[in-house]
Amino acid sequence: MSHVTIIGTVTAKPETRAELHALLSKQVEPTRKEAGCINYDFHVDAEDPCVFVFYENWRSQQDLDAHLEMPHLAPLFSQIDRLLACPVTIRHLTMLSDIA
């Protein structure tokens, strides 16, 4: 099975931006330590500071599925409805080049 690439977009309500940013930032280090994580990169939109974007590569869909069950995501998932301006969007990509 080939690896999985996704782009996840998370949009904060303006009044919860700082809180969401802090929660999302806390996900980077533990996620990068997960066995199936190839890369997990956290960004903010250059034009809208309420829009956060994750660019992720996973060894397999099973590894991505396991990531979504990790306990370090619980604080984020328990607050998600209150913090977000709209639902999270996940865009699945097929990489055409080799992984760097």
N, C-alpha and C positions, 0 to 999 in steps of 0.2 A: 504494500500500500504506500502511496506517495504522501509526502508531508502535506500539511494543511496551512494555508495562509488566510488570515482574516484581517479586516479593518473594522474595529468597533468604534462607534461614535456615541458619545455620552454628552448630553446637553443639560447643563445646570440651570435652575431658576436663578436669576440674578442675585436674589437674596441668599441663596444657598451655595453660591459659587465657591467661596473659600472653604466651606466645610466639605463639599464634594471633592475639591482639589486635594485636600488633606487625606481623605479616605482613599482616593485613587492613587495618590503618591505612595501610600503604604503598601500597595499591591505589587509594586515593581520588584523589589528585592526578593520577597518570598516566591513570587511567580518565576523569576529567572532561575531560581534554584530547583524548580520542579524538573523531574527527570526528562520529560518529553518536550521541554521548552527549548526551542532553537534560538529565538529572540523574542523579546517583549519590550516594545518601545512606546513610551508615553509622550504625547504631544498636546499642545494647545493650538487652536486655530489662530493664525496670525491676525485675523480680522475680527474675531469674536471670542473674547476671553472666557465665555461660558461654554464653549464647545471644546471638549477633550477627545482625543483620538488615540487609539491603541493600534499599532501595527504589530501583528503577531505571526510567528511561524512555529508550528508544532510538528513533532515527528509523525503524529498520526491523529486521526479523529478521536481515537480512544484517549490519547493524551490530553486533547482539548476538553473532552467530556470529563475526564478526571479532574482537570483544573477547575472546572465550574463547580465541583463538589468540595473543593478545598476549604478547610475551616477558616483560613485567613480572609476569605471572601464574605464570610457571614456578617461582619459589621457593615459592609457596603450593601449587601443584599437586603439587610433588615431595614435600611433607611431609603432605599432606592426610589420608592414612590413619592416620598416627601421631598427628595432632593432634585428630581429631574423635571425639566420642562416638557419633555416628550419621551416616548419609549426609546430605549437603546436600539441602535441599528447595527447590524452585523452584515458586512459585505464579504463574501467568500471570493477569493481570487485563485487563479491557477498561475503559478510562477512559470515563466517561459525561460528565464536564465537559470544558471546554477546558483545555489545559495553561496554567498560570499564567505 
